[in-house]
Each structure stands twice: as structure tokens, then as C-alpha cells.
Amino acid sequence: MDILIKVLQFILSFSLLVIIHELGHFLFARIFGVRVEQFQLFFGRPIASFTRRGTRYGIGWIPFGGYVKLAGMIDESMDTEQMKSEPKPDEFRSKPAWQRLLIMVGGVLMNILLALVIYIGISWKWGESYLSTRDMTYGYVFSPQGEEMGFRDGDRILSVNGETYDDFRQLRIALLLEQNYTVEVLRNGDTVTFRTPVVSVNDLAQDAGFISPRYPFLIGQVVEGSGAAEAGLQQGDRLVELNGEPLAYFDQYTERLPQLSGTVAEVGIVRDSAGTSVIRHLPVRVSDDGRIGAAVDMLAVTPIHTMDYTFWQAVPAGTKRIGEEIGSYWKQLKLVFRPQTEAYKSLGGPLSIGSIFPDEWNWPAFWEITALLSIILAVMNILPIPALDGGHVLFLLVEVITGRKPGDKFMTYAQIAGMLLLFTLIIYATGNDIYRLFIK
């Protein structure tokens, strides 16, 4: 059932994105009087179709992509027969270059507009929730990869390349995407500045604990029947010692306790409910998997902040959000072309995209993911690769500047080369999906 929900969300989101994208081409074509021969969702022979006002609308049987076929244009259909006849007034090739340019960027513009509308709607309906770096007074905990980059547990990050971040999510993204950056941290009361090396973004992104807030071991919940429950530990107790060793933070206990698996350890706690800060020592059974059965109260240290917006406040908030997301994805894309970052290993196909949807239907998550995918679709399509909108835009810009239109033969070969490149990328991304699913 979980997989079915993921699949349904993926199909709904992807269908919406494709329809909106192709609608952008369709609307500009209609505005400038270009005949639209076909508007299709998905590829392959239509399994359902109808014709209205000279345009055939349909749904293909291959659930991937979609297209609008414009009269007098060499596109992925590779229909060159039409180009052998004399140009007609309602054909794409008969229109001025600036009109053809707007028709080609129409899909990208609509995807950006869709993401903007979604972000405005999310801000208005659900507000914006985030963890503030200002609350993380105990600093952060880093994985071994983070330590190799120069970070140390307890570091409080002050700036990255001179920029400060209040939203922990944005800080984490900056640390993942910025390569060879200058970071300023507060370490043991001193300000330390260092430059990070270029690292494998692929490994770093898969390391969920690369950076996480540091918490004191303030108990938020005790598991019934656990060693903590048997010892009388309570919600609100703060662990400060383990077998006589002063330990203040939760990560220190998760590191030491597995070494004491199957034994009884003595923990020192502070129970402020009595109005004192006297350390009490209690024997606690440690399970075979190195746990005592007490969870840390994260929200007591790092509460979730929520900003509510009126509709008119949501407009600039959504606009700011889309600017941040476009900038973030553009940085990710540039890393793909730097082999030493190994970002190319993170490329994924339909399985990877579908897996990011939650197991349960969640509208805020669905719209967040859909908006992000809309931005990805826009950025990818504007790349100057033949067969993509960006390839057509590139040739049109050359035509606008030089006043010379590329020949039909050149456009045909360019389209073939672009499609071969795209198919290669799709095969590679799908191969990554299969590798991660069955081998890794």
C-alpha cells in the first residue's frame, strides 16, 4: 500500500508538471497564431485522444514526459516531411525570431510560475516552519566526513563564505553544495576560520548525520520496561555522568553506551524538579544493542519556529523561497560537472524521484516536492542542449544576434545529437536507480 501511495503521488505530480510545461508552449503558440497539431501527455501511441480546433489531444502509454507538436518545427517527432513544403503563415518557422523565442521559453516560464504559486500557497496555508541556528547554543555534531573537512563536535558555525544562516536547513544545504569554502566557527570560546577541501558530495548527501544539532541528554521519554525505567529515570532528568566520567551531551552517550552493552552502568543525573542541582547516581541496565531506553528531548533545546503569513505576506515569502530553491539547484547542477565531487553518482531516474514522496498522503509534502520538481524541470529544460527547450533558445538567440537562421539539415542533426545525449543520461540515471535498489 505504501508503494501504491508513492506511485500515485508521483504520477499526479509528474502529470501536472508536464501539462503545465507543455501548456506554456501551447499558449504562446496560440497567442502568435502558430498551429498546434498535437498536445500529448506521456509518450507513445495515444491510448485516448480527441481533436478540437485542429489540435489532437491525447495520453500516451509510456508514462514519461509529454510534448506539443507545432506546425513547421523540427522537434522530437523528427517529422521533416513538412519542412520540405513552402512555409505557411501559421507555421512556427514563419514567425519572427522573438516570437519563436517566447514560444520555446513558455514551458520553462510556466514551470517557474507553478512553483511560485505553490510556494505562495504553502506559505499562506501552512506557514513556514524551521529550526533556528540561534537556538543551537551547544553547537553541532559532525560525522567522520565532517571532521575530515575540518569541523569538530561542538563547533558553532558563524558563517559560510561570509554568509550567516538562521534556518538550519539552509545552513546544511550550504555546507553540502559550497565546495572549498571558508567557514568561521566558534570553538571552545575562540573564533576559528578554515577552508574546507573539495569532497564527495554524493557521500556527504547520503550521510544523514553529516551535521546535526548538539543536545544535552535531557530526557524527553522513557521506554517502559527499559533499563532507564527500571532505574527510575524520569522525563526532565538530565544525564551528566557515565561511570564517573563527566559527559554532558547526548552524542557522547550514543558513542560510549555501545561499549557497555549487556552491563549495568552508573549514570549521574540532575533532577531540577526538586529545586536543586545535586548529582544523583543510579545503576542503569544497558541493553545488548547499547541502549538504556531513554530518548532526548530535542524540542526543549531546539523548538520548531513557525512563521504565519497573510496572503499578501505570502507573496514575497514565496518569491524569496523560489529564488533560494533555483539558486540551490543550480549549484547542485554545477557540481555534476566537477568529477572530484562525485555528484554525478547522485543522478537518479524515475525510481529516485518517486522515492522522495512520503509513504502516506501528505498534502504539504506533496506540494513541496511538486514545486521542487517544477524548478528542476525548468532548470533542466533551459540547458543549451539540442532536443531541450534551451537548445532551441540557443539557436534562436544566435539567429537574433546574427540575423541568420540555422538550416533545417543542421537542426535535424542537432536534434538527433541532443536526443542521443538525453537518452544516454536517462539510461545512466536509471542504471543508478537499479544499482541502488538491487546492488548497493
VEXDREN-2710 file (C-alpha; in Angstrom, 1 decimal):
% VEXDREN-2710
k/r/px/py/pz
1/MET/0.0/0.0/0.0
2/ASP/2.9/2.4/0.8
3/ILE/4.4/1.8/-2.7
4/LEU/1.0/2.4/-4.3
5/ILE/0.6/5.8/-2.5
6/LYS/4.1/6.8/-3.6
7/VAL/3.3/5.8/-7.2
8/LEU/0.0/7.7/-7.2
9/GLN/1.7/10.8/-5.8
10/PHE/4.4/10.6/-8.4
11/ILE/2.0/10.1/-11.3
12/LEU/-0.2/13.0/-10.2
13/SER/2.8/15.4/-9.6
14/PHE/4.5/14.4/-12.8
15/SER/1.4/14.7/-14.9
16/LEU/0.7/18.2/-13.5
17/LEU/4.3/19.3/-14.2
18/VAL/4.2/18.0/-17.8
19/ILE/0.8/19.5/-18.6
20/ILE/1.8/22.9/-17.2
21/HIS/5.1/22.9/-19.1
22/GLU/3.5/22.0/-22.4
23/LEU/0.7/24.4/-21.7
24/GLY/3.3/27.2/-21.7
25/HIS/4.4/26.3/-25.3
26/PHE/0.8/25.9/-26.3
27/LEU/-0.5/29.2/-25.0
28/PHE/2.4/31.3/-26.6
29/ALA/1.9/29.4/-29.9
30/ARG/-1.8/30.2/-29.9
31/ILE/-1.1/33.9/-29.0
32/PHE/1.2/34.2/-32.0
33/GLY/-1.0/32.2/-34.3
34/VAL/1.1/29.1/-34.7
35/ARG/-0.9/25.9/-35.5
36/VAL/-0.6/23.3/-32.7
37/GLU/-1.0/19.9/-34.3
38/GLN/-0.8/17.8/-31.1
39/PHE/-0.8/18.2/-27.3
40/GLN/0.1/14.9/-25.6
41/LEU/0.7/13.8/-22.0
42/PHE/3.3/10.9/-22.0
43/PHE/5.0/9.4/-25.0
44/GLY/4.0/6.6/-27.3
45/ARG/0.8/5.9/-29.3
46/PRO/-2.2/7.6/-27.7
47/ILE/-4.4/5.3/-25.6
48/ALA/-7.1/8.0/-25.6
49/SER/-7.4/11.1/-27.7
50/PHE/-9.8/13.7/-29.2
51/THR/-9.4/16.6/-31.7
52/ARG/-10.6/20.1/-31.1
53/ARG/-9.9/23.2/-33.2
54/GLY/-7.3/21.4/-35.3
55/THR/-5.3/20.1/-32.3
56/ARG/-5.2/16.5/-31.3
57/TYR/-5.1/16.0/-27.5
58/GLY/-4.1/12.6/-26.1
59/ILE/-2.5/10.5/-23.4
60/GLY/0.4/8.2/-24.4
61/TRP/1.0/4.7/-23.0
62/ILE/4.6/5.4/-21.9
63/PRO/4.2/7.3/-18.6
64/PHE/7.2/9.6/-19.1
65/GLY/7.2/13.2/-20.4
66/GLY/4.9/14.8/-23.0
67/TYR/5.1/17.2/-25.9
68/VAL/3.4/19.8/-28.0
69/LYS/3.8/19.4/-31.8
70/LEU/4.0/22.7/-33.6
71/ALA/3.5/23.0/-37.3
72/GLY/6.7/23.9/-39.1
73/MET/9.1/22.9/-36.4
74/ILE/11.7/20.2/-36.2
75/ASP/11.2/18.6/-32.8
76/GLU/11.5/15.2/-31.1
77/SER/9.0/13.8/-33.5
78/MET/11.7/14.2/-36.2
79/ASP/8.9/15.0/-38.8
80/THR/10.9/16.6/-41.6
81/GLU/8.5/16.0/-44.4
82/GLN/6.5/19.1/-43.5
83/MET/9.7/21.2/-43.8
84/LYS/10.1/20.3/-47.5
85/SER/7.0/22.3/-48.5
86/GLU/6.7/26.1/-48.7
87/PRO/6.3/27.8/-45.3
88/LYS/2.7/28.6/-44.3
89/PRO/1.7/31.7/-42.3
90/ASP/0.5/29.6/-39.3
91/GLU/3.7/27.6/-39.0
92/PHE/6.4/28.0/-36.4
93/ARG/9.2/28.7/-38.9
94/SER/7.2/31.6/-40.4
95/LYS/7.1/33.6/-37.2
96/PRO/9.7/36.3/-36.2
97/ALA/12.6/35.0/-34.1
98/TRP/11.4/36.8/-31.0
99/GLN/8.0/35.1/-31.2
100/ARG/9.6/31.7/-31.6
101/LEU/11.9/32.5/-28.7
102/LEU/8.9/33.2/-26.4
103/ILE/7.2/30.1/-27.6
104/MET/10.2/28.0/-26.7
105/VAL/10.7/29.5/-23.2
106/GLY/7.0/29.3/-22.5
107/GLY/7.3/25.9/-20.8
108/VAL/10.1/27.0/-18.5
109/LEU/8.2/30.2/-17.6
110/MET/5.1/28.1/-16.7
111/ASN/7.1/25.8/-14.5
112/ILE/8.6/28.7/-12.6
113/LEU/5.2/30.2/-12.3
114/LEU/3.7/27.0/-11.0
115/ALA/6.5/26.7/-8.4
116/LEU/5.9/30.3/-7.3
117/VAL/2.1/29.8/-7.0
118/ILE/2.7/26.6/-4.9
119/TYR/5.2/28.3/-2.6
120/ILE/2.9/31.2/-2.1
121/GLY/0.1/28.8/-1.3
122/ILE/2.2/26.8/1.1
123/SER/3.3/29.9/2.9
124/TRP/-0.3/31.2/3.2
125/LYS/-1.9/27.9/4.1
126/TRP/0.7/26.3/6.4
127/GLY/3.2/29.0/7.1
128/GLU/7.0/28.3/7.3
129/SER/8.4/26.0/9.9
130/TYR/12.2/25.8/10.6
131/LEU/14.9/25.1/13.2
132/SER/16.8/28.3/14.1
133/THR/20.5/28.2/14.3
134/ARG/20.2/30.7/17.1
135/ASP/18.8/28.0/19.4
136/MET/21.7/25.7/18.8
137/THR/23.9/27.1/21.5
138/TYR/25.6/23.8/22.2
139/GLY/26.9/23.7/18.6
140/TYR/26.8/20.8/16.2
141/VAL/27.8/17.1/16.0
142/PHE/29.7/16.0/12.8
143/SER/30.2/12.7/11.1
144/PRO/33.8/11.5/10.3
145/GLN/33.4/13.1/6.9
146/GLY/32.6/16.4/8.5
147/GLU/35.7/16.0/10.8
148/GLU/37.8/15.4/7.7
149/MET/36.6/18.7/6.3
150/GLY/37.9/20.5/9.4
151/PHE/34.8/20.6/11.7
152/ARG/34.8/19.4/15.3
153/ASP/32.0/18.3/17.6
154/GLY/30.7/21.4/19.5
155/ASP/31.6/23.9/16.7
156/ARG/29.1/26.7/16.4
157/ILE/29.1/27.8/12.7
158/LEU/29.1/31.6/12.5
159/SER/29.3/32.0/8.7
160/VAL/29.9/30.2/5.4
161/ASN/31.8/32.3/2.8
162/GLY/30.8/35.3/4.9
163/GLU/27.1/34.5/4.9
164/THR/25.1/33.8/8.0
165/TYR/22.1/31.4/8.2
166/ASP/19.2/31.5/10.7
167/ASP/17.5/28.5/9.1
168/PHE/19.3/25.2/9.9
169/ARG/18.1/23.6/6.7
170/GLN/19.6/26.4/4.6
171/LEU/22.9/26.1/6.5
172/ARG/23.0/22.4/5.9
173/ILE/22.4/22.9/2.2
174/ALA/25.2/25.5/2.0
175/LEU/27.6/23.1/3.6
176/LEU/26.7/20.4/1.1
177/LEU/26.8/22.5/-2.0
178/GLU/29.5/25.0/-1.4
179/GLN/32.9/23.5/-2.2
180/ASN/36.2/24.7/-1.0
181/TYR/34.5/27.3/1.1
182/THR/35.7/29.5/4.0
183/VAL/33.9/28.8/7.2
184/GLU/34.1/30.6/10.5
185/VAL/33.2/28.7/13.7
186/LEU/33.2/29.3/17.5
187/ARG/35.3/26.6/19.1
188/ASN/35.9/26.4/22.8
189/GLY/35.3/30.1/23.1
190/ASP/37.6/31.1/20.3
191/THR/36.8/32.1/16.7
192/VAL/38.4/29.7/14.2
193/THR/38.5/30.2/10.4
194/PHE/39.4/27.5/8.0
195/ARG/38.9/26.5/4.4
196/THR/37.2/23.2/3.6
197/PRO/38.6/20.8/0.9
198/VAL/36.6/19.6/-2.1
199/VAL/34.8/16.4/-1.0
200/SER/32.4/13.8/-2.5
201/VAL/29.0/15.5/-2.4
202/ASN/27.5/12.1/-3.2
203/ASP/28.8/10.5/0.0
204/LEU/28.1/13.7/2.0
205/ALA/24.5/13.8/0.9
206/GLN/23.9/10.2/1.8
207/ASP/25.4/10.8/5.3
208/ALA/22.2/11.9/7.2
209/GLY/24.3/12.7/10.3
210/PHE/26.9/14.8/8.4
211/ILE/25.8/17.7/10.6
212/SER/23.2/17.7/13.4
213/PRO/22.4/19.9/16.4
214/ARG/24.1/19.0/19.6
215/TYR/21.8/18.3/22.6
216/PRO/22.4/17.8/26.3
217/PHE/21.0/14.5/27.4
218/LEU/17.7/15.9/28.7
219/ILE/15.3/13.0/28.9
220/GLY/12.1/13.5/26.9
221/GLN/10.7/10.0/27.1
222/VAL/11.5/6.8/29.0
223/VAL/10.7/3.4/27.3
224/GLU/8.6/1.2/29.5
225/GLY/10.5/-2.0/30.6
226/SER/13.9/-0.5/29.7
227/GLY/16.9/-0.1/31.9
228/ALA/16.1/3.6/32.3
229/ALA/12.6/2.8/33.5
230/GLU/13.9/0.1/36.0
231/ALA/16.4/2.6/37.4
232/GLY/13.7/5.3/37.9
233/LEU/14.8/7.8/35.3
234/GLN/12.1/10.3/34.5
235/GLN/11.2/12.9/31.9
236/GLY/13.1/16.0/32.6
237/ASP/16.2/14.3/34.1
238/ARG/19.5/15.4/32.7
239/LEU/22.3/12.9/32.4
240/VAL/25.7/14.4/33.3
241/GLU/28.0/11.4/34.1
242/LEU/28.6/7.8/32.9
243/ASN/30.6/5.5/35.2
244/GLY/32.2/8.6/36.8
245/GLU/33.1/10.3/33.6
246/PRO/31.6/13.7/33.1
247/LEU/29.5/13.6/29.9
248/ALA/27.2/16.5/29.0
249/TYR/25.8/15.7/25.5
250/PHE/23.6/13.0/24.0
251/ASP/26.1/12.2/21.2
252/GLN/28.7/11.3/23.8
253/TYR/26.4/8.7/25.4
254/THR/25.5/7.2/22.0
255/GLU/29.2/6.8/21.4
256/ARG/30.0/5.3/24.9
257/LEU/27.0/3.1/25.7
258/PRO/27.5/0.5/22.9
259/GLN/30.9/-0.2/24.6
260/LEU/28.9/-1.1/27.7
261/SER/26.4/-3.4/26.0
262/GLY/24.9/-6.1/28.4
263/THR/26.3/-4.5/31.5
264/VAL/25.0/-2.2/34.3
265/ALA/26.3/1.3/34.1
266/GLU/26.2/4.0/36.7
267/VAL/24.8/7.3/35.4
268/GLY/24.8/10.6/37.1
269/ILE/21.7/12.7/36.7
270/VAL/20.5/16.1/37.7
271/ARG/16.8/16.3/38.6
272/ASP/15.9/20.0/38.8
273/SER/12.3/19.3/39.9
274/ALA/13.5/19.2/43.5
275/GLY/14.8/22.7/43.1
276/THR/18.5/21.5/43.4
277/SER/21.2/20.6/41.0
278/VAL/22.7/17.8/43.1
279/ILE/24.0/14.9/41.0
280/ARG/22.3/11.6/41.8
281/HIS/23.9/8.3/40.8
282/LEU/21.8/5.4/39.6
283/PRO/22.6/1.9/38.2
284/VAL/21.1/1.5/34.7
285/ARG/21.0/-1.7/32.7
286/VAL/22.4/-1.3/29.2
287/SER/20.8/-3.5/26.5
288/ASP/22.7/-5.7/24.2
289/ASP/22.3/-3.1/21.4
290/GLY/23.9/-0.4/23.6
291/ARG/20.7/1.4/24.7
292/ILE/19.2/2.4/28.1
293/GLY/15.7/3.2/26.8
294/ALA/15.7/7.0/27.2
295/ALA/15.1/9.5/24.4
296/VAL/16.5/13.0/24.3
297/ASP/14.0/15.9/24.4
298/MET/15.1/17.7/21.3
299/LEU/12.3/20.3/21.2
300/ALA/13.2/21.5/24.6
301/VAL/16.5/22.7/23.2
302/THR/15.7/23.4/19.6
303/PRO/12.0/24.3/19.2
304/ILE/10.4/24.4/15.8
305/HIS/9.6/28.0/14.8
306/THR/6.6/28.7/12.6
307/MET/6.0/31.9/10.7
308/ASP/2.4/32.5/9.7
309/TYR/1.6/34.7/6.7
310/THR/-1.3/36.6/5.4
311/PHE/-1.9/36.2/1.6
312/TRP/-0.1/39.4/0.8
313/GLN/2.8/38.5/3.1
314/ALA/2.9/35.0/1.5
315/VAL/3.6/36.6/-2.0
316/PRO/7.1/38.0/-1.1
317/ALA/7.8/34.9/1.1
318/GLY/7.0/32.6/-1.8
319/THR/9.1/34.7/-4.2
320/LYS/12.1/34.6/-1.8
321/ARG/11.7/30.8/-1.5
322/ILE/11.7/30.2/-5.2
323/GLY/14.8/32.3/-5.6
324/GLU/16.6/30.2/-3.0
325/GLU/15.5/26.9/-4.5
326/ILE/16.6/27.9/-8.0
327/GLY/19.9/29.0/-6.7
328/SER/20.4/25.8/-4.7
329/TYR/19.5/23.5/-7.6
330/TRP/21.8/25.5/-10.0
331/LYS/24.7/24.9/-7.5
332/GLN/23.8/21.2/-7.4
333/LEU/23.8/21.0/-11.2
334/LYS/27.2/22.7/-11.5
335/LEU/28.7/20.1/-9.1
336/VAL/27.8/17.4/-11.5
337/PHE/30.4/18.7/-13.9
338/ARG/33.1/18.6/-11.3
339/PRO/34.2/14.9/-11.3
340/GLN/36.1/15.2/-7.9
341/THR/32.8/15.9/-6.1
342/GLU/31.3/12.7/-7.5
343/ALA/27.9/14.5/-7.7
344/TYR/27.2/12.6/-10.9
345/LYS/26.7/9.5/-8.8
346/SER/23.7/11.0/-7.2
347/LEU/21.8/11.3/-10.6
348/GLY/18.6/9.3/-10.4
349/GLY/15.7/8.4/-12.7
350/PRO/12.0/7.7/-12.0
351/LEU/12.7/5.4/-9.1
352/SER/14.7/8.0/-7.3
353/ILE/12.1/10.7/-8.0
354/GLY/9.3/8.5/-6.8
355/SER/11.1/7.5/-3.6
356/ILE/11.1/11.1/-2.3
357/PHE/7.4/11.1/-1.9
358/PRO/6.1/10.1/1.6
359/ASP/4.5/6.7/2.3
360/GLU/1.4/8.4/3.5
361/TRP/-0.6/11.0/1.6
362/ASN/0.5/14.3/2.9
363/TRP/-0.6/17.5/1.0
364/PRO/2.1/19.9/2.4
365/ALA/4.8/17.3/1.5
366/PHE/3.2/16.6/-1.9
367/TRP/3.2/20.3/-2.9
368/GLU/6.7/20.9/-1.5
369/ILE/8.0/18.1/-3.7
370/THR/6.0/19.2/-6.7
371/ALA/7.3/22.7/-6.5
372/LEU/10.9/21.5/-6.3
373/LEU/10.4/19.1/-9.2
374/SER/8.9/22.0/-11.2
375/ILE/12.0/24.0/-10.6
376/ILE/14.2/21.1/-11.6
377/LEU/12.2/20.6/-14.8
378/ALA/12.6/24.3/-15.6
379/VAL/16.3/24.5/-15.0
380/MET/17.0/21.2/-16.9
381/ASN/14.9/22.3/-19.9
382/ILE/16.7/25.6/-20.2
383/LEU/20.1/24.0/-20.5
384/PRO/21.5/24.7/-24.0
385/ILE/21.2/21.1/-25.2
386/PRO/19.5/20.3/-28.6
387/ALA/16.2/18.5/-28.1
388/LEU/15.6/20.6/-24.9
389/ASP/14.0/24.0/-24.9
390/GLY/17.3/25.5/-24.1
391/GLY/18.8/24.1/-27.3
392/HIS/16.1/25.8/-29.4
393/VAL/16.6/29.0/-27.4
394/LEU/20.3/28.9/-28.0
395/PHE/19.9/28.7/-31.8
396/LEU/17.2/31.4/-31.7
397/LEU/19.5/33.7/-29.8
398/VAL/22.2/33.1/-32.4
399/GLU/19.6/33.9/-35.1
400/VAL/18.6/37.1/-33.3
401/ILE/22.2/38.3/-33.0
402/THR/23.5/37.3/-36.4
403/GLY/20.2/37.6/-38.4
404/ARG/20.8/34.1/-39.9
405/LYS/18.6/31.2/-39.3
406/PRO/20.2/27.7/-38.9
407/GLY/19.4/25.4/-41.8
408/ASP/16.9/22.6/-41.5
409/LYS/19.6/19.9/-42.0
410/PHE/21.7/21.3/-39.2
411/MET/18.7/21.5/-36.9
412/THR/17.8/17.8/-37.7
413/TYR/21.4/16.6/-36.9
414/ALA/21.4/18.8/-33.8
415/GLN/18.1/17.3/-32.7
416/ILE/19.4/13.8/-33.2
417/ALA/22.6/14.5/-31.2
418/GLY/20.6/16.1/-28.4
419/MET/18.2/13.2/-28.2
420/LEU/21.1/10.7/-28.1
421/LEU/22.7/12.7/-25.2
422/LEU/19.4/12.7/-23.3
423/PHE/18.8/9.0/-23.8
424/THR/22.3/8.4/-22.5
425/LEU/21.6/10.4/-19.4
426/ILE/18.3/8.7/-18.9
427/ILE/19.9/5.3/-19.2
428/TYR/22.7/6.3/-16.8
429/ALA/20.2/7.7/-14.2
430/THR/18.0/4.7/-14.5
431/GLY/21.1/2.5/-14.1
432/ASN/21.9/4.3/-10.9
433/ASP/18.4/3.6/-9.7
434/ILE/18.8/-0.1/-10.3
435/TYR/22.2/-0.2/-8.7
436/ARG/21.0/1.5/-5.6
437/LEU/17.9/-0.7/-5.5
438/PHE/19.4/-4.2/-6.0
439/ILE/23.1/-4.0/-5.6
440/LYS/24.2/-1.3/-3.1
END
